[in-house]
Amino acid sequence: MSNSNTTDFTNPSTFILLGIPGLEAAHVSISIPFCAIYIIAVLANFTILIIVKMDLSLHEPMYYFLCMLAVADLGLSTSTLPKMLSIFWFNSREINFSACLTQMYFIHCISVMESGIFVAMALDRYVAICDPLRHSTILTSPVVAKIGLAVVLRGGMLVLPYPFLVRRWPYCRTNIIPHTYCEHMAVVNLACADIRVSSYYGLFLAFFLSSLDVFFLALSYIQILRAIFSLPTKDARLKTFGTCVSHICVILASYIPALFSFLTHRFGHNNVARHFHVLIANVYLLVPPMVNPIIYGVRTKQIRDRLLRLFTHKRM
């Protein structure tokens, strides 16, 4: 006989998402800022997409990459928040096994894609600042399309083993996930099998891709900063430097919480309060999609001017 805390099954029909363990009484209160963040993220990212589509002068590599990032941000936040709000508002904790694997795949896939888009945007800024005369000949529309396709294929193919491995494991302990969404290791840790393949592959993917992307990002921005400090006027240096610093802040805001969440799931779950870990995991999925369009979009003069003209025209 199984006790009340265990279930005998190979693949469960459903998982139970607890939300934020230990803070169940505050779920409704927590949902208010999360919902506000999601609304701002959706409006801001759709605004970026509409402005770039409407203004032909913005049909350039930088804005194409910005649109890719906006689509990825919309996908990432929409993959998590609707189910999260249903837990917070309606106590709807059940999620179908296949739906859980689908959510897991898209969350991790889009996260890998976003990291690739950051590298592509850094490459664009590097060419634009360090070799401006060749920018239009190096980053042509076909090249930008190929970079975008490579980013999508990289994320899609490298994360594909996640759901296949998770489906392969037997689950005979519990179907309760102490999280707000189907995070990869949160699900894998429920399996009653040797899960080292999943764990090692996740470690390899995280550290290999992160190290590779951070290396290229650091290399690009070091070259960019060298070019900035060689500019003739102080105003030009300050303007370009301010833009680069804001971009670096966005990248750090995406990488640091993601790395913290990843490491605590594997090594620090006994030393970090579970509710704090889950909150950080939610922050890294919800806050960057809100911040990215503000930093990359509003601080970009062409988009800011186009947005002001749009609102001015509506008022007139």
RAHU-V423090 format. One record per residue. N is the residue number from 1. SS is DSSP state (H for helix, E for strand, - for the rest). PHI is phi in radians with two decimals (999 if undefined). D_CENTER is the distance of its C-alpha to the mean C-alpha in whole Angstrom. Layout:
n=N ss=SS phi=PHI d_center=D_CENTER
n=N ss=SS phi=PHI d_center=D_CENTER
//
This chain:
n=1 ss=- phi=999 d_center=43
n=2 ss=- phi=-1.55 d_center=39
n=3 ss=- phi=-1.42 d_center=39
n=4 ss=- phi=-1.23 d_center=37
n=5 ss=- phi=-1.70 d_center=34
n=6 ss=- phi=-2.19 d_center=34
n=7 ss=- phi=-2.42 d_center=33
n=8 ss=- phi=-1.68 d_center=35
n=9 ss=- phi=-2.76 d_center=33
n=10 ss=- phi=-1.52 d_center=31
n=11 ss=- phi=-2.10 d_center=28
n=12 ss=- phi=-1.20 d_center=28
n=13 ss=- phi=-1.29 d_center=28
n=14 ss=E phi=-2.49 d_center=26
n=15 ss=E phi=-1.92 d_center=24
n=16 ss=E phi=-2.00 d_center=24
n=17 ss=E phi=-1.59 d_center=21
n=18 ss=- phi=-1.37 d_center=22
n=19 ss=- phi=1.59 d_center=20
n=20 ss=- phi=-1.91 d_center=20
n=21 ss=- phi=-1.02 d_center=23
n=22 ss=- phi=1.61 d_center=26
n=23 ss=- phi=-2.11 d_center=24
n=24 ss=H phi=-1.01 d_center=25
n=25 ss=H phi=-1.18 d_center=28
n=26 ss=H phi=-1.78 d_center=25
n=27 ss=H phi=-0.97 d_center=23
n=28 ss=H phi=-1.13 d_center=24
n=29 ss=H phi=-1.12 d_center=24
n=30 ss=H phi=-1.14 d_center=20
n=31 ss=H phi=-1.15 d_center=20
n=32 ss=H phi=-1.12 d_center=21
n=33 ss=H phi=-1.13 d_center=18
n=34 ss=H phi=-1.09 d_center=15
n=35 ss=H phi=-1.15 d_center=17
n=36 ss=H phi=-1.09 d_center=18
n=37 ss=H phi=-1.06 d_center=14
n=38 ss=H phi=-1.13 d_center=13
n=39 ss=H phi=-1.08 d_center=16
n=40 ss=H phi=-1.08 d_center=16
n=41 ss=H phi=-1.07 d_center=12
n=42 ss=H phi=-1.13 d_center=14
n=43 ss=H phi=-1.09 d_center=17
n=44 ss=H phi=-1.15 d_center=16
n=45 ss=H phi=-1.23 d_center=13
n=46 ss=H phi=-1.14 d_center=16
n=47 ss=H phi=-1.07 d_center=19
n=48 ss=H phi=-1.02 d_center=17
n=49 ss=H phi=-1.09 d_center=18
n=50 ss=H phi=-1.16 d_center=21
n=51 ss=H phi=-1.10 d_center=22
n=52 ss=H phi=-1.13 d_center=21
n=53 ss=H phi=-1.17 d_center=23
n=54 ss=H phi=-1.33 d_center=26
n=55 ss=- phi=-1.73 d_center=27
n=56 ss=H phi=-1.13 d_center=28
n=57 ss=H phi=-1.21 d_center=28
n=58 ss=H phi=-1.66 d_center=24
n=59 ss=- phi=-1.43 d_center=24
n=60 ss=- phi=-2.31 d_center=23
n=61 ss=H phi=-0.90 d_center=21
n=62 ss=H phi=-0.99 d_center=19
n=63 ss=H phi=-1.40 d_center=18
n=64 ss=H phi=-1.10 d_center=18
n=65 ss=H phi=-1.12 d_center=15
n=66 ss=H phi=-1.11 d_center=14
n=67 ss=H phi=-1.15 d_center=14
n=68 ss=H phi=-1.03 d_center=12
n=69 ss=H phi=-1.13 d_center=9
n=70 ss=H phi=-1.11 d_center=10
n=71 ss=H phi=-1.12 d_center=11
n=72 ss=H phi=-1.09 d_center=7
n=73 ss=H phi=-1.09 d_center=6
n=74 ss=H phi=-1.10 d_center=9
n=75 ss=H phi=-1.14 d_center=9
n=76 ss=H phi=-1.16 d_center=6
n=77 ss=H phi=-1.21 d_center=8
n=78 ss=H phi=-1.28 d_center=11
n=79 ss=H phi=-1.22 d_center=11
n=80 ss=H phi=-1.98 d_center=11
n=81 ss=H phi=-1.21 d_center=13
n=82 ss=H phi=-0.96 d_center=16
n=83 ss=H phi=-1.18 d_center=17
n=84 ss=H phi=-1.04 d_center=16
n=85 ss=H phi=-1.18 d_center=19
n=86 ss=H phi=-1.16 d_center=21
n=87 ss=H phi=-1.22 d_center=21
n=88 ss=H phi=-1.19 d_center=22
n=89 ss=H phi=-1.60 d_center=24
n=90 ss=H phi=-2.05 d_center=26
n=91 ss=- phi=0.99 d_center=26
n=92 ss=- phi=-1.53 d_center=25
n=93 ss=- phi=-1.63 d_center=23
n=94 ss=E phi=-1.29 d_center=24
n=95 ss=E phi=-2.45 d_center=22
n=96 ss=E phi=-1.02 d_center=23
n=97 ss=H phi=-0.99 d_center=23
n=98 ss=H phi=-1.18 d_center=22
n=99 ss=H phi=-1.13 d_center=19
n=100 ss=H phi=-1.11 d_center=18
n=101 ss=H phi=-1.14 d_center=17
n=102 ss=H phi=-1.13 d_center=16
n=103 ss=H phi=-1.06 d_center=13
n=104 ss=H phi=-0.99 d_center=13
n=105 ss=H phi=-1.08 d_center=13
n=106 ss=H phi=-1.19 d_center=10
n=107 ss=H phi=-1.07 d_center=8
n=108 ss=H phi=-1.28 d_center=8
n=109 ss=H phi=-1.09 d_center=9
n=110 ss=H phi=-1.17 d_center=6
n=111 ss=H phi=-1.08 d_center=4
n=112 ss=H phi=-1.15 d_center=8
n=113 ss=H phi=-1.07 d_center=8
n=114 ss=H phi=-1.06 d_center=6
n=115 ss=H phi=-1.07 d_center=8
n=116 ss=H phi=-1.16 d_center=11
n=117 ss=H phi=-1.16 d_center=10
n=118 ss=H phi=-1.01 d_center=11
n=119 ss=H phi=-1.13 d_center=14
n=120 ss=H phi=-1.09 d_center=15
n=121 ss=H phi=-1.18 d_center=15
n=122 ss=H phi=-1.14 d_center=17
n=123 ss=H phi=-1.08 d_center=19
n=124 ss=H phi=-1.06 d_center=20
n=125 ss=H phi=-1.16 d_center=21
n=126 ss=H phi=-1.09 d_center=23
n=127 ss=H phi=-1.17 d_center=25
n=128 ss=H phi=-1.13 d_center=25
n=129 ss=H phi=-1.61 d_center=26
n=130 ss=H phi=-1.56 d_center=28
n=131 ss=- phi=-2.50 d_center=30
n=132 ss=H phi=-1.08 d_center=30
n=133 ss=H phi=-1.21 d_center=33
n=134 ss=H phi=-1.81 d_center=31
n=135 ss=H phi=-1.00 d_center=28
n=136 ss=H phi=-1.23 d_center=29
n=137 ss=H phi=-1.55 d_center=30
n=138 ss=H phi=-1.42 d_center=28
n=139 ss=- phi=-1.72 d_center=25
n=140 ss=- phi=-1.37 d_center=26
n=141 ss=H phi=-1.04 d_center=25
n=142 ss=H phi=-1.06 d_center=26
n=143 ss=H phi=-1.15 d_center=24
n=144 ss=H phi=-1.08 d_center=21
n=145 ss=H phi=-1.09 d_center=21
n=146 ss=H phi=-1.17 d_center=21
n=147 ss=H phi=-1.10 d_center=18
n=148 ss=H phi=-1.05 d_center=16
n=149 ss=H phi=-1.14 d_center=18
n=150 ss=H phi=-1.10 d_center=17
n=151 ss=H phi=-1.09 d_center=13
n=152 ss=H phi=-1.16 d_center=13
n=153 ss=H phi=-1.15 d_center=16
n=154 ss=H phi=-1.06 d_center=15
n=155 ss=H phi=-1.13 d_center=12
n=156 ss=H phi=-1.13 d_center=14
n=157 ss=H phi=-1.36 d_center=17
n=158 ss=H phi=-1.23 d_center=16
n=159 ss=H phi=-1.56 d_center=14
n=160 ss=H phi=-0.97 d_center=17
n=161 ss=H phi=-1.10 d_center=19
n=162 ss=H phi=-0.91 d_center=17
n=163 ss=H phi=-1.15 d_center=18
n=164 ss=H phi=-1.17 d_center=22
n=165 ss=H phi=-1.19 d_center=22
n=166 ss=H phi=-1.11 d_center=21
n=167 ss=H phi=-1.16 d_center=24
n=168 ss=H phi=-1.34 d_center=26
n=169 ss=- phi=-1.35 d_center=27
n=170 ss=- phi=-1.43 d_center=29
n=171 ss=- phi=-2.13 d_center=29
n=172 ss=- phi=-2.24 d_center=32
n=173 ss=- phi=-1.68 d_center=31
n=174 ss=- phi=-2.78 d_center=29
n=175 ss=- phi=-1.96 d_center=26
n=176 ss=E phi=-1.65 d_center=25
n=177 ss=E phi=-1.82 d_center=21
n=178 ss=- phi=-1.38 d_center=21
n=179 ss=- phi=-2.76 d_center=17
n=180 ss=- phi=-1.64 d_center=16
n=181 ss=- phi=-2.60 d_center=14
n=182 ss=- phi=-1.46 d_center=15
n=183 ss=- phi=-1.25 d_center=13
n=184 ss=H phi=-0.94 d_center=15
n=185 ss=H phi=-1.26 d_center=17
n=186 ss=H phi=-1.10 d_center=18
n=187 ss=H phi=-1.39 d_center=19
n=188 ss=H phi=-1.05 d_center=21
n=189 ss=- phi=-1.14 d_center=23
n=190 ss=- phi=-1.45 d_center=25
n=191 ss=- phi=-1.27 d_center=26
n=192 ss=- phi=-1.79 d_center=30
n=193 ss=- phi=-2.70 d_center=30
n=194 ss=- phi=-1.34 d_center=29
n=195 ss=- phi=-1.74 d_center=25
n=196 ss=H phi=-1.08 d_center=25
n=197 ss=H phi=-1.07 d_center=24
n=198 ss=H phi=-1.10 d_center=21
n=199 ss=H phi=-1.14 d_center=21
n=200 ss=H phi=-1.18 d_center=22
n=201 ss=H phi=-1.15 d_center=20
n=202 ss=H phi=-1.08 d_center=16
n=203 ss=H phi=-1.09 d_center=18
n=204 ss=H phi=-1.04 d_center=19
n=205 ss=H phi=-1.09 d_center=15
n=206 ss=H phi=-1.14 d_center=13
n=207 ss=H phi=-1.31 d_center=16
n=208 ss=H phi=-1.16 d_center=17
n=209 ss=H phi=-1.16 d_center=14
n=210 ss=H phi=-1.08 d_center=13
n=211 ss=H phi=-1.10 d_center=17
n=212 ss=H phi=-1.12 d_center=17
n=213 ss=H phi=-1.18 d_center=14
n=214 ss=H phi=-1.12 d_center=15
n=215 ss=H phi=-1.05 d_center=19
n=216 ss=H phi=-1.18 d_center=18
n=217 ss=H phi=-1.10 d_center=16
n=218 ss=H phi=-1.10 d_center=19
n=219 ss=H phi=-1.07 d_center=22
n=220 ss=H phi=-1.10 d_center=21
n=221 ss=H phi=-1.29 d_center=21
n=222 ss=H phi=-1.13 d_center=24
n=223 ss=H phi=-1.15 d_center=26
n=224 ss=H phi=-1.11 d_center=24
n=225 ss=H phi=-1.13 d_center=26
n=226 ss=H phi=-1.09 d_center=29
n=227 ss=H phi=-1.19 d_center=29
n=228 ss=H phi=-1.07 d_center=29
n=229 ss=- phi=-1.27 d_center=31
n=230 ss=- phi=-1.69 d_center=34
n=231 ss=- phi=-1.16 d_center=34
n=232 ss=- phi=-1.25 d_center=37
n=233 ss=- phi=-1.94 d_center=37
n=234 ss=H phi=-1.16 d_center=35
n=235 ss=H phi=-1.08 d_center=33
n=236 ss=H phi=-1.12 d_center=32
n=237 ss=H phi=-1.12 d_center=30
n=238 ss=H phi=-1.12 d_center=29
n=239 ss=H phi=-1.11 d_center=27
n=240 ss=H phi=-1.21 d_center=26
n=241 ss=H phi=-1.13 d_center=25
n=242 ss=H phi=-1.07 d_center=23
n=243 ss=H phi=-1.12 d_center=21
n=244 ss=H phi=-1.14 d_center=20
n=245 ss=H phi=-1.09 d_center=20
n=246 ss=H phi=-1.12 d_center=17
n=247 ss=H phi=-1.14 d_center=15
n=248 ss=H phi=-1.12 d_center=15
n=249 ss=H phi=-1.10 d_center=15
n=250 ss=H phi=-1.10 d_center=11
n=251 ss=H phi=-1.11 d_center=10
n=252 ss=H phi=-1.12 d_center=12
n=253 ss=H phi=-1.13 d_center=10
n=254 ss=H phi=-1.52 d_center=7
n=255 ss=H phi=-1.36 d_center=9
n=256 ss=H phi=-1.13 d_center=12
n=257 ss=H phi=-1.11 d_center=11
n=258 ss=H phi=-1.11 d_center=9
n=259 ss=H phi=-1.15 d_center=12
n=260 ss=H phi=-1.06 d_center=14
n=261 ss=H phi=-1.08 d_center=13
n=262 ss=H phi=-1.09 d_center=13
n=263 ss=H phi=-1.23 d_center=17
n=264 ss=H phi=-1.18 d_center=18
n=265 ss=H phi=-1.11 d_center=18
n=266 ss=H phi=-1.76 d_center=20
n=267 ss=H phi=-2.14 d_center=22
n=268 ss=H phi=-2.05 d_center=22
n=269 ss=- phi=-1.16 d_center=22
n=270 ss=- phi=-1.48 d_center=26
n=271 ss=- phi=-1.84 d_center=25
n=272 ss=- phi=-2.00 d_center=23
n=273 ss=- phi=-0.98 d_center=23
n=274 ss=H phi=-1.06 d_center=21
n=275 ss=H phi=-1.15 d_center=21
n=276 ss=H phi=-1.19 d_center=19
n=277 ss=H phi=-1.07 d_center=17
n=278 ss=H phi=-1.16 d_center=16
n=279 ss=H phi=-1.08 d_center=15
n=280 ss=H phi=-1.10 d_center=13
n=281 ss=H phi=-1.08 d_center=11
n=282 ss=H phi=-1.27 d_center=11
n=283 ss=H phi=-1.07 d_center=10
n=284 ss=H phi=-1.26 d_center=7
n=285 ss=H phi=-1.59 d_center=5
n=286 ss=H phi=-1.78 d_center=8
n=287 ss=H phi=-1.30 d_center=9
n=288 ss=H phi=-0.97 d_center=7
n=289 ss=H phi=-1.06 d_center=7
n=290 ss=H phi=-1.45 d_center=11
n=291 ss=H phi=-1.34 d_center=11
n=292 ss=H phi=-0.94 d_center=10
n=293 ss=H phi=-1.15 d_center=13
n=294 ss=H phi=-1.23 d_center=15
n=295 ss=H phi=-1.22 d_center=15
n=296 ss=H phi=-1.29 d_center=15
n=297 ss=H phi=-1.57 d_center=17
n=298 ss=H phi=-1.13 d_center=20
n=299 ss=- phi=-1.40 d_center=20
n=300 ss=- phi=-1.59 d_center=21
n=301 ss=H phi=-1.02 d_center=25
n=302 ss=H phi=-1.10 d_center=25
n=303 ss=H phi=-1.23 d_center=22
n=304 ss=H phi=-1.07 d_center=24
n=305 ss=H phi=-1.13 d_center=27
n=306 ss=H phi=-1.15 d_center=27
n=307 ss=H phi=-1.18 d_center=25
n=308 ss=H phi=-1.12 d_center=28
n=309 ss=H phi=-1.12 d_center=30
n=310 ss=H phi=-1.11 d_center=29
n=311 ss=H phi=-1.23 d_center=30
n=312 ss=H phi=-1.11 d_center=33
n=313 ss=H phi=-1.13 d_center=34
n=314 ss=H phi=-1.14 d_center=33
n=315 ss=H phi=-1.14 d_center=35
n=316 ss=- phi=-1.16 d_center=38
//
